[in-house]
């Protein structure tokens, strides 16, 4: 299995290295347009499930929760509708290619924020549980209406069903506070944090800042532009102002001009490749756990494949 995992990582690294469109400094270009989505790949992705596979696990989890909660006579209205249409690393890599900023500004199309968040969370969606049902969902009380509540509640029971047959995962050297299935994401966050202190990232942000200043917008970084109070608090149903669209268009142009997403992806990928050999055992364990979750999810759903 070790050879297979290493081959997968090397394949992703090769994909990064062999991108044909490059900036003058040799960094692959990632455009701020829908076609740029193909470039939003990172080495740690090879240890994770695909978006479709993650959505199968989410669907199975919803079904397990529904069966458990309704067994206690409680309504459970959550449902799994469709996987996100957006790349999982869009926010991480400062990519505006799905926002359609000329129409929607920074807010994106209807439902955009929720879908982008779901993609980043590997298709997991927030679940809303009424307060009077929390004891069953979370297992804070041993009994409900005279029936024993499973340890950890229905949530704990669902996780155990999905984890059935999985080997232990040791994240003590990664982050012992995260759930085992989130181990890859913990390392991804570490690499991203390291990348943002890298001189190459600071340099590309400075180039973006100069570009925006030439356009008449003195923002420090892309986060400040996107979270400008003039539009950060508007509801998704409200139309963007002309000012928001003007800034977003200039921002998108400047991100393209300096290859912001391409540089950030390149730097994060380099830091991920440094972390992989140091945490290879934990990554292999997490990856095997995710594959176990997927197999169990297909069993819950009565499906033999993800197709």
Backbone bond lengths (Angstrom), bond angles and torsions (degrees), N, CA, C in turn:
res aa  C-N    CA-C-N  psi(-1)  N-CA   C-N-CA  omega(-1)  CA-C   N-CA-C  phi
1 X - - - 1.469 - - 1.530 111.67 -
2 X 1.362 116.60 -33.96 1.454 119.10 -177.85 1.515 111.01 -59.70
3 X 1.332 117.12 -42.67 1.451 120.45 -179.99 1.512 112.57 -62.65
4 X 1.331 116.54 -37.72 1.452 120.05 179.42 1.521 111.36 -65.58
5 X 1.335 116.14 -42.32 1.461 119.38 179.84 1.521 110.22 -64.78
6 X 1.351 116.84 -43.30 1.455 119.98 -179.28 1.518 110.54 -64.34
7 X 1.339 116.26 -39.21 1.463 119.51 178.31 1.517 111.32 -61.95
8 X 1.341 116.21 -39.18 1.461 119.94 179.74 1.523 110.73 -64.35
9 X 1.339 116.50 -42.04 1.459 119.89 179.39 1.520 110.61 -64.43
10 X 1.331 116.12 -43.96 1.459 119.75 179.72 1.522 111.22 -63.93
11 X 1.338 116.59 -33.80 1.466 119.74 178.10 1.522 110.69 -64.77
12 X 1.341 116.45 -42.34 1.467 119.58 176.99 1.516 110.47 -64.68
13 X 1.336 116.60 -42.50 1.460 119.79 178.93 1.521 110.43 -61.93
14 X 1.334 116.23 -38.69 1.455 119.84 177.53 1.509 111.81 -64.92
15 X 1.324 116.12 -38.10 1.464 120.45 177.26 1.524 110.23 -61.34
16 X 1.350 116.39 -41.08 1.451 120.41 177.98 1.523 110.76 -64.56
17 X 1.330 115.65 -42.01 1.461 119.84 -174.94 1.520 112.62 -73.53
18 X 1.335 117.48 -28.54 1.447 120.76 -172.27 1.525 114.12 -98.85
19 X 1.332 117.38 9.94 1.455 119.32 176.08 1.529 108.98 -57.81
20 X 1.328 117.83 129.02 1.467 120.44 -171.24 1.514 112.52 -77.05
21 X 1.326 118.67 -35.66 1.462 121.27 -177.19 1.521 109.37 -87.55
22 X 1.348 115.13 117.80 1.465 119.09 -175.31 1.522 110.77 -130.99
23 X 1.329 114.56 153.18 1.457 120.54 174.52 1.531 108.06 -80.64
24 X 1.336 118.00 168.92 1.462 120.00 -179.56 1.523 114.48 -55.83
25 X 1.320 118.30 -28.19 1.472 120.24 -179.98 1.525 112.25 -85.18
26 X 1.347 117.65 5.90 1.454 120.63 176.39 1.515 114.66 89.02
27 X 1.333 118.68 -3.93 1.467 121.65 179.39 1.527 108.74 -79.65
28 X 1.331 118.72 130.40 1.471 119.79 178.43 1.530 111.46 -56.16
29 X 1.323 115.43 140.42 1.458 120.91 179.89 1.527 110.47 -81.47
30 X 1.318 116.60 135.65 1.464 122.69 172.58 1.524 106.60 -124.22
31 X 1.330 116.37 103.18 1.446 120.63 -175.19 1.511 113.49 -75.55
32 X 1.323 114.96 152.17 1.465 121.85 178.33 1.529 109.55 -85.86
33 X 1.321 116.11 57.67 1.457 123.39 -178.98 1.521 107.87 -147.73
34 X 1.327 119.01 164.91 1.468 119.75 -176.30 1.525 113.89 -53.70
35 X 1.327 117.68 -34.52 1.458 119.89 178.87 1.513 113.52 -65.11
36 X 1.328 117.16 -21.62 1.457 120.26 179.50 1.516 114.13 -69.21
37 X 1.333 117.10 -12.97 1.471 120.44 -178.42 1.518 111.95 -58.83
38 X 1.330 116.87 -31.54 1.467 120.32 -178.83 1.525 111.82 -63.67
39 X 1.313 117.47 -22.01 1.458 120.38 -179.32 1.505 114.72 -88.76
40 X 1.326 117.88 -2.07 1.468 120.54 -174.93 1.530 110.97 -88.71
41 X 1.306 115.75 57.19 1.459 122.05 -178.51 1.521 108.71 -119.27
42 X 1.334 116.57 142.39 1.458 122.42 -179.11 1.533 109.71 -130.95
43 X 1.326 118.05 155.21 1.465 120.25 -175.85 1.524 115.06 -57.29
44 X 1.328 118.19 -37.36 1.465 119.96 -178.32 1.519 112.94 -67.61
45 X 1.341 117.28 -15.17 1.468 120.06 178.14 1.527 111.82 -57.53
46 X 1.323 117.11 -28.99 1.458 120.06 -176.19 1.525 112.72 -66.40
47 X 1.325 117.37 -16.11 1.463 121.06 178.65 1.527 112.26 -93.06
48 X 1.322 117.68 -5.04 1.464 121.28 -174.41 1.520 112.31 -108.03
49 X 1.318 115.27 171.74 1.454 121.57 173.89 1.519 109.93 -80.11
50 X 1.316 116.55 160.42 1.456 120.67 173.23 1.526 108.98 -74.03
51 X 1.313 116.37 169.51 1.462 119.89 178.41 1.526 110.99 -60.92
52 X 1.347 116.98 -41.86 1.463 120.12 179.44 1.528 110.99 -64.02
53 X 1.319 117.09 -38.90 1.468 120.52 179.04 1.520 111.07 -69.26
54 X 1.327 116.54 -41.36 1.466 119.13 176.04 1.522 111.14 -60.83
55 X 1.320 116.70 -37.80 1.459 119.52 179.68 1.522 110.93 -67.46
56 X 1.328 118.01 -34.16 1.468 120.29 175.66 1.526 110.56 -62.49
57 X 1.327 116.86 -40.93 1.473 120.18 177.73 1.522 109.87 -65.12
58 X 1.326 116.89 -41.03 1.466 120.23 177.66 1.525 110.95 -61.53
59 X 1.318 117.58 -45.09 1.466 121.35 178.75 1.530 110.88 -59.32
60 X 1.326 116.29 -43.82 1.463 120.15 -179.76 1.528 110.63 -64.97
61 X 1.318 116.88 -40.04 1.462 120.33 178.91 1.526 110.76 -62.21
62 X 1.335 116.88 -42.80 1.466 120.77 178.09 1.524 110.18 -62.11
63 X 1.318 117.18 -41.56 1.464 119.55 -179.87 1.525 111.36 -65.25
64 X 1.325 116.99 -42.40 1.466 120.50 178.81 1.524 110.54 -63.04
65 X 1.312 117.10 -43.33 1.461 120.81 178.57 1.526 110.79 -63.44
66 X 1.320 116.38 -42.77 1.471 120.16 179.07 1.519 110.58 -59.56
67 X 1.333 116.92 -47.41 1.467 120.11 -177.29 1.517 111.43 -63.63
68 X 1.327 116.25 -39.18 1.461 120.13 -179.07 1.528 111.28 -70.58
69 X 1.333 117.27 -47.72 1.456 120.30 -177.24 1.526 111.53 -65.17
70 X 1.317 117.01 -42.21 1.471 119.36 -179.02 1.522 111.67 -69.89
71 X 1.339 117.20 -23.12 1.460 119.89 175.74 1.531 111.05 -65.35
72 X 1.325 116.61 -22.31 1.462 121.64 176.39 1.532 111.04 -94.60
73 X 1.319 116.70 8.63 1.460 120.78 -179.73 1.508 113.75 77.12
74 X 1.317 117.41 20.35 1.457 121.39 -177.68 1.527 110.39 -104.90
75 X 1.311 115.87 139.46 1.461 120.25 177.51 1.529 109.61 -72.55
76 X 1.317 116.27 139.39 1.468 121.16 177.10 1.518 106.55 -135.49
77 X 1.324 115.80 104.35 1.460 120.11 -170.67 1.522 113.73 -97.45
78 X 1.348 117.50 -1.56 1.458 118.67 -179.41 1.527 110.56 -66.19
79 X 1.324 116.02 147.34 1.464 120.25 178.58 1.521 109.13 -144.97
80 X 1.319 115.93 155.22 1.462 121.85 175.52 1.518 107.61 -101.42
81 X 1.313 117.00 116.02 1.464 119.96 -170.64 1.523 112.87 -98.43
82 X 1.307 118.53 -59.25 1.457 120.89 -177.67 1.528 108.75 -159.01
83 X 1.333 117.41 151.23 1.466 119.11 178.03 1.521 111.11 -69.94
84 X 1.317 115.82 158.78 1.455 120.24 178.90 1.526 110.31 -64.91
85 X 1.329 115.17 147.55 1.466 121.11 178.71 1.530 111.62 -93.00
86 X 1.327 117.47 2.79 1.447 119.98 -171.68 1.532 111.92 -112.46
87 X 1.341 117.71 152.92 1.465 120.83 -179.89 1.523 111.78 -65.45
88 X 1.325 115.95 143.11 1.468 119.81 -176.93 1.525 112.66 -65.26
89 X 1.337 117.86 -26.98 1.467 120.63 -175.84 1.526 113.24 -101.21
90 X 1.325 117.78 15.48 1.466 120.03 -176.32 1.527 111.83 -58.03
91 X 1.322 117.20 -49.25 1.466 120.55 -178.95 1.519 110.90 -70.71
92 X 1.322 116.72 -43.07 1.464 121.43 -179.10 1.525 111.51 -56.57
93 X 1.330 116.38 -37.59 1.463 120.93 -174.99 1.525 113.64 -102.04
94 X 1.337 116.53 17.98 1.469 120.91 175.24 1.535 111.35 52.65
95 X 1.321 116.08 48.19 1.467 121.04 -176.22 1.521 110.01 -104.22
96 X 1.325 116.50 127.02 1.462 122.39 -179.24 1.531 112.53 -104.62
97 X 1.316 117.09 13.49 1.448 120.82 -172.29 1.510 116.06 -64.78
98 X 1.324 118.41 -19.16 1.463 121.37 179.92 1.525 113.12 -105.07
99 X 1.316 117.35 -2.92 1.461 119.99 -175.02 1.520 114.06 -73.36
100 X 1.333 116.08 -27.07 1.469 119.70 -174.08 1.525 108.96 53.61
101 X 1.344 114.92 57.05 1.467 120.95 -167.79 1.524 113.24 -63.14
102 X 1.343 118.41 -27.38 1.460 119.19 -178.71 1.519 112.00 -66.82
103 X 1.351 116.77 -20.18 1.467 121.03 176.95 1.528 112.06 -105.71
104 X 1.327 116.37 -40.60 1.466 120.29 -169.01 1.530 114.32 -114.39
105 X 1.324 118.01 0.68 1.454 118.62 -177.44 1.517 110.81 62.01
106 X 1.326 114.76 -145.09 1.463 119.18 -179.81 1.530 113.05 -78.12
107 X 1.333 117.45 -15.99 1.462 120.05 -174.33 1.506 114.57 -74.24
108 X 1.339 117.07 -21.31 1.450 120.09 -179.15 1.519 112.90 74.83
109 X 1.341 117.21 175.82 1.464 121.89 179.57 1.528 111.40 -63.49
110 X 1.329 118.24 169.25 1.470 120.92 178.51 1.531 111.70 -53.71
111 X 1.338 114.94 133.75 1.462 120.96 179.89 1.512 114.55 76.27
112 X 1.335 116.63 6.21 1.464 121.41 -172.89 1.529 112.48 -61.39
113 X 1.332 117.07 -50.48 1.465 120.36 -175.20 1.520 111.50 -58.69
114 X 1.326 116.93 -43.46 1.465 120.74 -179.45 1.525 110.96 -65.74
115 X 1.338 116.53 -39.95 1.457 119.83 -177.86 1.523 112.16 -71.55
116 X 1.321 116.85 -38.85 1.462 120.52 177.22 1.534 109.95 -64.39
117 X 1.332 116.12 -41.88 1.461 120.07 178.01 1.522 111.13 -63.31
118 X 1.336 117.29 -40.86 1.462 121.07 178.83 1.523 110.71 -63.21
119 X 1.325 117.13 -41.63 1.466 120.30 178.53 1.527 110.41 -61.77
120 X 1.335 117.63 -43.17 1.460 121.24 179.54 1.517 111.45 -65.74
121 X 1.349 117.01 -31.25 1.470 121.13 179.13 1.521 111.85 -88.98
122 X 1.317 116.89 15.02 1.468 122.10 178.94 1.521 110.75 61.80
123 X 1.313 115.51 45.44 1.467 126.01 173.38 1.530 114.57 76.35
124 X 1.306 119.07 2.17 1.462 120.57 175.26 1.521 109.22 -74.51
125 X 1.325 116.44 137.03 1.457 122.34 178.00 1.525 110.06 -116.19
126 X 1.324 117.22 150.53 1.470 118.65 175.82 1.526 110.56 -61.83
127 X 1.316 116.08 143.51 1.468 122.18 178.02 1.521 107.71 -114.55
128 X 1.316 116.67 126.45 1.461 122.12 -178.86 1.526 108.86 -98.26
129 X 1.315 115.86 118.75 1.464 121.62 -179.14 1.528 109.12 -117.73
130 X 1.333 118.58 125.44 1.475 120.05 176.24 1.525 110.84 -57.36
131 X 1.323 115.36 148.74 1.464 119.94 -175.58 1.520 111.98 -57.68
132 X 1.340 117.29 -35.82 1.469 119.00 -176.77 1.533 112.59 -75.38
133 X 1.353 116.66 -2.80 1.459 120.13 178.13 1.529 112.90 -110.40
134 X 1.317 116.03 -3.54 1.461 119.80 -175.09 1.518 112.79 -62.55
135 X 1.324 116.99 -33.13 1.468 118.94 -178.07 1.525 110.85 -63.58
136 X 1.321 117.09 -32.43 1.465 120.76 177.71 1.518 110.20 -80.99
137 X 1.319 116.79 -42.16 1.457 119.86 -178.12 1.530 111.01 -64.78
138 X 1.333 117.61 -45.17 1.463 121.74 -174.06 1.519 113.70 -100.59
139 X 1.332 117.75 -13.02 1.464 119.74 179.33 1.501 114.30 76.90
140 X 1.337 116.59 30.67 1.463 119.18 -179.11 1.528 112.28 -75.99
141 X 1.331 117.08 -15.78 1.459 121.57 175.46 1.526 108.73 -124.52
142 X 1.342 117.67 144.85 1.469 119.35 -176.55 1.522 114.01 -72.49
143 X 1.343 116.87 -22.46 1.462 119.62 -177.90 1.528 110.57 -138.17
144 X 1.331 114.21 155.52 1.462 120.79 174.73 1.521 107.23 -144.13
145 X 1.331 115.61 121.93 1.468 121.51 -178.66 1.527 111.39 51.90
146 X 1.333 115.13 41.64 1.456 119.74 175.68 1.511 115.02 80.37
147 X 1.331 118.73 1.42 1.464 121.96 179.71 1.519 110.09 -110.95
148 X 1.324 115.75 142.85 1.462 120.51 178.63 1.525 110.31 -69.24
149 X 1.316 115.67 131.79 1.455 121.57 176.09 1.533 107.99 -88.11
150 X 1.319 118.98 133.22 1.467 119.97 -179.42 1.523 111.14 -61.94
151 X 1.325 117.62 151.13 1.477 120.27 177.58 1.528 110.60 -54.35
152 X 1.338 115.04 129.64 1.458 118.52 -177.43 1.508 113.16 77.64
153 X 1.332 117.09 5.53 1.451 121.42 179.63 1.515 112.65 69.64
154 X 1.311 115.54 -168.44 1.469 120.19 178.84 1.523 111.22 -63.44
155 X 1.327 116.89 -31.89 1.457 120.75 177.91 1.523 110.34 -63.17
156 X 1.325 116.55 -47.26 1.458 120.10 178.54 1.515 112.31 -64.43
157 X 1.321 116.83 -38.77 1.461 120.49 179.46 1.531 111.02 -65.17
158 X 1.328 116.72 -40.20 1.469 120.41 178.66 1.522 110.77 -63.77
159 X 1.332 116.72 -43.47 1.469 119.86 179.70 1.518 110.45 -63.56
160 X 1.328 117.78 -40.81 1.466 119.61 179.05 1.530 110.98 -64.25
161 X 1.325 116.52 -36.64 1.470 119.74 178.85 1.522 110.87 -64.46
162 X 1.314 116.00 -40.86 1.460 119.46 179.98 1.528 111.57 -72.57
163 X 1.327 117.12 -31.61 1.469 121.49 -179.10 1.526 112.92 -84.60
164 X 1.319 118.43 -4.22 1.463 120.44 -172.89 1.523 111.32 -54.70
165 X 1.353 114.21 126.87 1.458 120.46 178.83 1.516 113.87 88.50
166 X 1.319 117.95 -1.73 1.462 120.29 -178.94 1.519 110.68 -80.93
167 X 1.321 115.75 147.27 1.455 121.14 174.94 1.532 109.45 -81.06
168 X 1.315 115.47 162.84 1.468 120.53 -178.72 1.528 110.61 -65.20
169 X 1.321 115.10 148.68 1.465 122.39 177.00 1.521 108.03 -116.04
170 X 1.316 116.72 126.88 1.459 121.38 -179.99 1.529 109.12 -105.91
171 X 1.333 115.87 105.34 1.460 121.12 179.58 1.525 111.75 -106.04
172 X 1.320 117.32 20.06 1.465 120.12 -176.14 1.525 112.12 -60.94
173 X 1.322 117.55 -30.44 1.459 120.62 -179.86 1.520 112.52 -92.32
174 X 1.327 116.57 -4.67 1.466 121.36 -179.96 1.524 109.58 -103.64
175 X 1.323 115.68 -70.95 1.460 123.06 176.01 1.524 107.27 -167.34
176 X 1.321 117.92 98.48 1.468 120.11 -176.19 1.518 114.03 -67.47
177 X 1.330 118.57 -6.69 1.465 120.67 -178.89 1.529 112.61 -87.44
178 X 1.336 118.57 -13.71 1.458 120.17 -177.18 1.522 110.34 -91.84
179 X 1.326 116.09 154.87 1.452 120.59 176.09 1.524 109.08 -65.71
180 X 1.329 118.23 146.32 1.469 120.99 -175.48 1.523 113.54 -52.72
181 X 1.343 116.99 -39.52 1.464 119.21 -177.01 1.527 112.76 -71.34
182 X 1.338 117.73 -8.03 1.462 121.68 179.40 1.535 111.78 -103.17
183 X 1.309 117.50 13.52 1.459 120.40 -176.57 1.517 113.70 -62.63
184 X 1.329 117.42 -39.68 1.467 120.01 179.11 1.524 109.86 -64.97
185 X 1.323 116.80 -41.84 1.455 120.05 -179.87 1.524 111.70 -64.82
186 X 1.332 116.96 -32.21 1.462 119.75 177.41 1.526 110.46 -63.65
187 X 1.330 116.79 -42.24 1.460 119.95 177.88 1.526 111.11 -70.78
188 X 1.302 116.98 -34.88 1.467 120.59 175.89 1.530 109.90 -59.99
189 X 1.326 116.89 -44.00 1.464 120.98 179.35 1.526 110.81 -64.26
190 X 1.323 116.54 -38.25 1.467 119.78 179.11 1.529 110.16 -63.98
191 X 1.328 116.26 -45.41 1.462 119.62 179.32 1.524 110.96 -62.58
192 X 1.341 116.97 -39.39 1.459 120.74 179.36 1.525 110.93 -65.26
193 X 1.331 116.95 -40.66 1.465 120.28 177.34 1.522 110.80 -62.56
194 X 1.325 116.24 -41.82 1.456 119.91 178.64 1.528 110.50 -64.97
195 X 1.324 116.26 -39.25 1.459 120.36 -178.95 1.521 111.35 -62.19
196 X 1.315 117.35 -36.72 1.458 119.84 -176.10 1.530 113.00 -76.32
197 X 1.310 117.17 -6.34 1.471 120.29 172.05 1.531 110.54 -103.19
198 X 1.314 116.20 0.94 1.469 122.41 -178.32 1.534 109.61 -77.72
199 X 1.333 117.33 139.10 1.457 121.14 -178.53 1.529 112.19 -60.08
200 X 1.348 117.20 -30.66 1.462 119.58 179.73 1.522 111.27 -67.29
201 X 1.329 115.94 -36.91 1.466 118.74 177.16 1.527 110.37 -71.08
202 X 1.322 117.01 -43.71 1.465 120.01 177.91 1.528 110.77 -58.68
203 X 1.328 116.47 -37.76 1.453 121.08 -179.00 1.525 111.56 -66.82
204 X 1.350 117.14 -42.33 1.459 119.39 -177.68 1.530 110.57 -71.66
205 X 1.326 117.61 -33.38 1.463 119.94 175.42 1.529 110.28 -66.72
206 X 1.341 116.21 -38.78 1.468 119.17 177.06 1.525 110.73 -63.49
207 X 1.329 117.12 -37.98 1.466 120.54 177.44 1.529 110.75 -66.59
208 X 1.330 116.11 -40.12 1.474 119.92 175.93 1.522 109.84 -62.11
209 X 1.335 117.60 -42.16 1.471 121.88 -178.50 1.532 110.46 -62.49
210 X 1.316 117.01 -41.94 1.476 119.93 178.57 1.521 110.77 -64.72
211 X 1.334 116.27 -39.07 1.465 120.32 177.94 1.526 110.45 -62.27
212 X 1.308 117.76 -44.35 1.457 121.35 -179.85 1.524 111.42 -67.38
213 X 1.323 116.55 -36.60 1.467 119.39 178.18 1.525 110.59 -64.50
214 X 1.323 117.04 -37.78 1.466 119.90 177.44 1.527 111.01 -63.70
215 X 1.334 115.61 -29.44 1.470 120.13 178.28 1.525 112.01 -83.84
216 X 1.328 116.75 -3.33 1.459 120.64 178.30 1.510 115.04 94.00
217 X 1.347 117.04 16.99 1.464 120.69 -177.60 1.531 109.29 -123.82
218 X 1.352 117.47 99.82 1.465 121.32 -173.70 1.534 114.01 -84.41
219 X 1.325 116.60 61.70 1.457 120.39 176.59 1.529 110.30 -89.17
220 X 1.334 115.36 149.54 1.464 120.46 -179.74 1.524 111.92 -75.07
221 X 1.333 116.06 -41.83 1.461 120.64 -177.41 1.528 108.91 -155.37
222 X 1.335 118.23 171.52 1.466 120.21 -178.34 1.523 114.12 -59.79
223 X 1.321 117.36 -33.69 1.459 119.50 179.00 1.527 110.92 -61.37
224 X 1.328 116.29 -40.49 1.463 119.65 -178.79 1.522 111.06 -66.95
225 X 1.317 116.66 -38.02 1.469 119.34 177.89 1.522 110.91 -65.40
226 X 1.318 116.26 -45.29 1.463 120.29 -176.34 1.521 112.04 -70.08
227 X 1.327 116.89 -28.21 1.464 119.86 -177.56 1.521 112.36 -103.20
228 X 1.306 116.88 21.73 1.468 120.51 175.22 1.529 108.33 -53.69
229 X 1.357 117.55 128.71 1.470 120.22 -177.41 1.530 114.05 -57.32
230 X 1.323 116.79 -21.24 1.466 118.98 -179.13 1.526 111.87 -64.98
231 X 1.325 118.11 -24.20 1.467 120.17 179.55 1.520 114.47 -135.23
232 X 1.316 117.96 -8.30 1.466 119.07 -177.40 1.520 112.19 -64.48
233 X 1.334 116.78 -28.49 1.459 120.42 -175.53 1.526 113.41 -99.59
234 X 1.314 118.25 2.01 1.462 117.94 -179.12 1.519 110.49 -70.67
235 X 1.316 116.29 147.69 1.455 120.31 178.43 1.527 109.42 -72.97
236 X 1.314 115.91 154.57 1.460 119.69 -178.54 1.528 111.51 -65.29
237 X 1.332 116.72 -23.74 1.467 119.71 -179.92 1.524 111.97 -76.85
238 X 1.330 116.95 -20.91 1.462 120.39 -177.83 1.527 110.31 -79.43
239 X 1.315 116.01 141.74 1.459 120.21 178.74 1.527 109.91 -71.72
240 X 1.324 118.14 144.40 1.467 119.75 178.40 1.525 110.71 -69.89
241 X 1.304 115.99 150.04 1.465 120.95 177.91 1.530 109.75 -76.00
242 X 1.318 115.23 163.21 1.463 119.81 175.60 1.526 110.40 -60.32
243 X 1.334 116.31 -36.00 1.464 120.33 -179.41 1.533 110.61 -64.89
244 X 1.320 116.61 -43.03 1.462 119.38 179.25 1.523 111.04 -62.40
245 X 1.324 116.70 -45.64 1.465 119.92 -179.18 1.531 110.49 -63.15
246 X 1.322 116.88 -39.88 1.461 120.14 179.84 1.524 111.03 -62.56
247 X 1.337 116.82 -44.47 1.462 120.20 179.38 1.530 110.56 -66.75
248 X 1.332 116.46 -44.18 1.456 120.16 -178.52 1.526 111.71 -62.23
249 X 1.343 117.03 -39.20 1.465 120.36 177.71 1.526 110.92 -65.32
250 X 1.330 116.72 -43.57 1.467 120.05 177.65 1.526 110.32 -63.85
251 X 1.321 115.80 -40.80 1.465 121.51 179.13 1.527 110.15 -60.62
252 X 1.325 116.21 -48.38 1.465 119.68 179.86 1.524 111.23 -60.22
253 X 1.329 116.17 -42.82 1.458 119.55 179.22 1.522 111.02 -62.64
254 X 1.333 116.94 -42.27 1.462 120.30 -179.78 1.527 111.81 -68.85
255 X 1.321 117.63 -37.04 1.468 119.14 175.77 1.519 110.14 -61.75
256 X 1.338 116.73 -39.34 1.458 119.72 176.09 1.526 111.52 -67.05
257 X 1.325 115.97 -43.37 1.473 120.33 -176.17 1.523 111.60 -58.57
258 X 1.339 117.17 -40.23 1.470 120.17 -176.89 1.527 112.21 -99.28
259 X 1.345 117.48 1.07 1.471 122.11 -178.04 1.532 110.57 57.00
260 X 1.321 116.04 48.24 1.461 120.88 -175.40 1.524 112.22 -57.00
261 X 1.334 117.73 -50.78 1.464 119.74 -177.42 1.523 111.17 -66.69
262 X 1.336 116.74 -36.26 1.459 119.53 179.25 1.512 112.46 -65.66
263 X 1.334 116.60 -43.84 1.464 120.11 179.28 1.523 110.49 -65.24
264 X 1.340 116.60 -45.60 1.459 119.38 -178.72 1.523 110.76 -63.14
265 X 1.334 116.60 -41.73 1.456 119.11 177.79 1.522 111.04 -61.40
266 X 1.326 116.43 -43.45 1.459 120.86 -179.07 1.527 111.29 -61.57
267 X 1.336 116.20 -43.55 1.472 120.34 -177.63 1.534 110.28 -70.27
268 X 1.352 117.20 -44.30 1.469 119.65 178.40 1.520 109.98 -61.94
269 X 1.336 116.96 -42.42 1.468 120.34 179.86 1.522 110.92 -59.10
270 X 1.314 116.63 -40.59 1.467 120.07 179.00 1.524 110.85 -63.09
271 X 1.317 117.03 -43.48 1.465 119.86 179.22 1.527 111.28 -68.60
272 X 1.329 118.08 -35.75 1.462 120.13 176.17 1.524 110.85 -63.80
273 X 1.325 116.99 -41.35 1.456 120.16 -179.85 1.528 111.70 -65.14
274 X 1.321 117.60 -25.17 1.457 120.83 174.85 1.528 111.61 -76.74
275 X 1.347 116.35 -32.70 1.465 120.39 -179.21 1.530 112.73 -77.65
276 X 1.323 117.61 -30.78 1.466 120.95 -172.71 1.527 112.89 -58.39
277 X 1.335 121.07 -51.33 1.469 118.26 -179.41 1.526 113.25 -65.39
278 X 1.330 116.98 -28.15 1.468 119.83 179.60 1.521 112.12 -72.79
279 X 1.318 117.23 -26.60 1.466 121.12 -176.06 1.527 111.12 -124.80
280 X 1.329 115.63 30.01 1.457 118.80 -174.19 1.526 112.47 -61.59
281 X 1.339 117.66 -41.47 1.471 119.87 -178.36 1.527 110.71 -62.37
282 X 1.328 116.35 -46.73 1.469 119.49 179.39 1.526 110.70 -63.11
283 X 1.316 117.24 -41.29 1.462 120.18 179.31 1.524 111.29 -63.06
284 X 1.316 117.24 -41.50 1.462 120.12 177.72 1.520 110.51 -62.11
285 X 1.344 116.64 -42.30 1.463 120.39 179.40 1.526 111.37 -63.50
286 X 1.336 116.67 -44.37 1.464 120.07 179.49 1.528 109.89 -63.16
287 X 1.316 116.50 -43.88 1.462 119.74 -179.39 1.525 111.01 -61.50
288 X 1.331 117.38 -41.24 1.459 120.15 177.88 1.524 111.35 -65.62
289 X 1.337 116.56 -36.48 1.460 120.07 176.08 1.527 110.93 -62.78
290 X 1.319 116.37 -43.64 1.466 119.65 179.81 1.525 111.36 -63.66
291 X 1.332 117.43 -38.37 1.459 119.72 177.48 1.530 110.73 -67.35
292 X 1.341 116.56 -36.18 1.466 120.02 175.83 1.520 110.41 -63.96
293 X 1.338 116.41 -45.05 1.466 120.20 176.76 1.522 110.57 -55.30
294 X 1.312 116.39 -42.33 1.463 120.51 -178.25 1.526 111.30 -65.90
295 X 1.332 116.77 -44.96 1.473 119.55 178.66 1.521 110.61 -60.36
296 X 1.334 116.25 -43.96 1.467 119.62 179.20 1.523 111.14 -67.02
297 X 1.327 116.43 -35.49 1.471 119.68 177.93 1.517 110.82 -62.86
298 X 1.318 117.39 -43.24 1.458 119.99 177.70 1.525 111.10 -61.51
299 X 1.347 116.10 -36.19 1.462 119.27 176.79 1.518 111.95 -64.39
300 X 1.324 116.29 -43.12 1.463 120.80 178.31 1.528 110.62 -62.02
301 X 1.324 116.01 -40.56 1.459 121.11 -176.74 1.516 112.99 -82.82
302 X 1.336 117.29 -8.76 1.463 120.42 -177.17 1.506 112.52 71.77
303 X 1.352 115.97 31.00 1.458 121.06 -179.63 1.515 109.16 -118.15
304 X 1.320 116.10 140.90 1.451 120.00 179.70 1.508 112.46 -91.80
305 X 1.332 117.81 -21.13 1.460 122.51 177.64 1.507 107.69 -139.69
306 X 1.338 115.01 174.35 1.461 119.91 177.41 1.500 112.83 -86.66
307 X 1.322 118.67 1.75 1.451 120.33 -176.92 1.511 111.48 -89.27
